């Protein structure tokens, strides 16, 4: 028996292994890829493996929505952050800035897009086509808050989020709706009891934890990683807006319960005051927004929103809060130009500043400026006759958006703590007699203005 040549055996084994490897690659590319979408793409310089899968899933999704004429735009914060660094190059280059898959291949479990509801009809054909392409999909619906009101707590549900999953990557499609304050709103992602909570890592989704409010973005069509996609024209502005987008709904159910105990004032005077207050608030918002001054509903106006979803008819004024860091010297002339003369100016920028403007007839606008300390926030008050100073302390708070009498406006996110600080635990009980120097739960005596400063810190017109 001839001795077997070891070199021949090794050569045969190596050849067999190579043939088997080539067969696996062929099988993966031309058979498995049709089932799960995990092909090696032809994008320039693309990475392999999982990175390729991400890019390919996005490409298939864009092809799917394009075939159904659905205008989506990219809102993924990770990708927009990368795009923003190269935005000038991306804008100037029709084929994208780099030969590598830099954006859609970034490591993550999902990619996020947005859809404005009115631009698309909910067609079953989209989901059938998605299934044929290998996508699994999930629709998240919830109650439409735009239909809520004092007379109707509607149970109508609308689509808020779609998840399209292919291979190991998912597309999160956030549905935006236009609301009466001329802004876009998206709802929270709340899973129904029967839904698969392991379908995707829901806790990681950027637009699911809270509802959000956004300005209508101007869009730009660009090419990134060889894919044509629409993005916000100014990605950095969108990302900044996203970080402060949390939205709070008016509490209509609680408001209805309040009015069952304390019937609403439907007198002609009350109706007329609310009409004037609404007009004044809209004008104030327009003026402050034009100056880039962030503000929120404060004092009685905030209480009215939180307790009864409306202006308190016996309050006789509109109250706004502004952080002193956002103060601008243009505020007074801007309001005067808008037809609201200055009624009084108390305090100074460094201490207890307060402005009051005269609106229509007896309705006035009060703007209180808030000062931040290490563990609390406060605003000041001044008694004109005596020069006495007062201080109103609040726990620290952040700002959220809400919709109030047809306007997108800020309120403290920690609204209950804010209300209780000012009005105490009995804030639900209407109190028509109110002394600003003694009635608030958070008021403190804060000394007296020096007489030689009165001409500057106590100005009445």
Protein Blocks (a to p, Z undefined) as FASTA:
>chain_A
ZZddfklmmmmmmmmmmmmmmmmmmmmmmmmmmmnopacdfbehiaehjlmmmmmmmmmm
mmmmmmnopacddfbfklmmmmmmmmmmmmmpmnbjbfbdfklmpgcfbdcddddfklpc
cdfklmmmmmmnopacdddddddfklgcfkbccfbdcdfbdcddehjbccddddddddfk
opaddddddddfkbcfklpafklpmklmpccdddddddddddeehiacdddfblmlmmmm
mmmmcccdddfklmmmmmmmmccdfbfklmmmmmmmmmmmmmmmmmmmmnopacddehjl
mmmmmmnopacfklopacddddfklpcfklmmmmmmnopacfbdghjfknopacddddeh
jbccddddddddfkbccdddddfknopacdddddddddddddeehiacdddfklmlmmmm
mnojmlmpccfbdcfklmpmkbccebjadfklmmmmmccZZ
